[in-house]
Amino acid sequence: MFLDVTGHGHPDLLIAAGGVAQPAGDRSSTTAFNLNDGHGRFTLAPEGTLPADGESTGAVAAADFDGNGRIGVFVGAGSCLAVIRRRPAASSYRNVGGNLWT
């Protein structure tokens, strides 16, 4: 998903990841955030920009959820047949400025 979370007028890139092949908590299922340098080149955001949740992603939405003027992100986890008794997690990330998310 392209969205300008840094407020610099250049769309950054959020890449949802996951699938049913990885076990719950696998780092390869973590959503990745890539920063746009303003020239269309993207670099992986510093570790900790988004928490490493290890959940397989089923849906992503972006909006100014809290009215602070910054785009936040909702990441809904997908279901996994291998762990049918485990409820998949969903996370809302509030953009608190710069590259800091809570």
Secondary structure as UniProt FT lines:
FT   STRAND          2..3
FT   STRAND          12..15
FT   TURN            24..25
FT   HELIX           27..29
FT   STRAND          32..36
FT   STRAND          42..44
FT   TURN            47..48
FT   STRAND          57..63
FT   TURN            65..66
FT   STRAND          72..77
FT   HELIX           81..83
FT   TURN            84..85
FT   STRAND          90..93
FT   TURN            98..99
//
